[in-house]
Amino acid sequence: MKVTILGLGLFGGGAGAARYFAERGHQVSVTDLRTEQQLEPAVKALAGLPIRYHLGSHPEELFREADLVVVNPGVKPGSPHLAAARAAGVKLTTEINLVFELAKAPIAGVTGSNGKSTTAAMLAAIMQRAGRQMLLGGNLGGSLLGEVEKFPADGLIVMELSSFQLQRLAWTERSPHLAIVTNVTPNHLDWHPNFADYAQAKEQIARFQSQDDFLVTNADCPVASKWSEWSKARVARFSVLSRPPAPAAWLEGGKLVLDLGAGPEEIMPAAELPLPGRHNQANALAAALAAGFLTAEGAGGLWALGFGLSEQPRLPKPKAQGPKPASALSAAIREFKGLPHRLELVAEKNGVRFYNDSIATTPESAIAALESFDCPVALVAGGSDKGVDYAAFGRVAARRADFVALTGPTGPKIRAAIEAAGGGRTRLVDAASFDAACRLAFAAARPGWAVLMSPASASFDEFPNFERRGERFRELTKG
């Protein structure tokens, strides 16, 4: 086949697709608007493979004459290159869609505006500790294409899925066997035309599920909680505000509690979670419920339905004696160390703790980070604009932050939101760059404070991605 990779990118999906087809003898062309210098890590990873590169432009013949076009998640739906391929009758797919089509093992998909990376990684850690062979990927970065065909059917593939990826997964009319939604709040409105379109894209994670599949949803989320009204799957709910009907996981009396149908079991005290904040309590509940709901025999787990081998290790079924599901879950959660750039403690100097929360590209995720601290906070906020509203973030920052260093195109918007919320006690300082904002926050912090880099904005004004922004924050804390 003639295969065109539309958008090589730097997250690994484009490179994974290019490698997959080139190694199987297909004619692969890669096209990206960025230059070879900008894409150097991805191009280097493909060195030695017979791939033709068209960088800095998108020649139209690559779309009209191809047999298959693999579309990068960042390519917007209105792209004229997608239109050219469709007009020529060329099949469109994505790296994620290929993984779904090639996978023999069941897939657990995790989506949400916030918390999806942590929840996906925590679920994978729990399942791995329970003895299940694991693959973890998707929006977390990298590509599973090179591994998925040879991965055994009795394993589990956990994938973080973005709205971009899910919108195009609908092309295949597939959804994962297990769908977890952490929450749905406005995000990526620079890519989606409106919130309704964004929410509809998120729905695709559950839209094609059957009665043999599972949906784990957030009972506290006004959008996601309604999915059970149309879902065909078996639904389980988690909540930090109330006790949903079983099967469910919830927060009660400062403890994480699980009920798979045999009565409530305490997982662990919330204060003993390795990750701070109410939002991480919700993430832990979602991961614990998914793991328990899928693998405990008493809950009619996934492997009991014929996926994989019944003799494979699984969390024990609820019974009067012996270890219970909650016990195994607790041990796995306590060992979980979190992911980089997600409320990551990167340094402690002179009584000041420095937290890298570069993943917080939305107001909601930055709100969750701010509400994780009871001490004074020096906040670094701002970056590139995704077209979202900062009013709620301004109210929380006015109440929880003692000092805010503002940077990037969204800096003035965040300042205005804090001032509108009556943030007179909060000292606001505008900075000319990310580095300058960090240094201002460092200088403002006193012993007992936390310096929190939680930008509530994307990174693209100064950095290629949130990871590089987080790495730069780490570097500055060592200076």
Helices and strands as residue ranges (DSSP letters): E 2-6, H 13-22, E 27-32, H 40-45, E 51-55, H 61-64, E 68-71, H 80-87, E 91-93, H 95-102, E 107-111, H 116-129, E 134-138, H 145-148, E 156-160, H 163-169, G 170-172, E 178-181, H 195-207, E 214-218, G 224-229, E 234-239, E 248-252, E 255-259, E 265-269, G 270-272, H 278-295, G 297-299, G 302-305, H 325-335, E 344-349, E 352-356, H 363-370, E 377-381, H 391-400, E 403-406, H 411-420, E 427-430, H 434-444, E 450-453, H 466-477
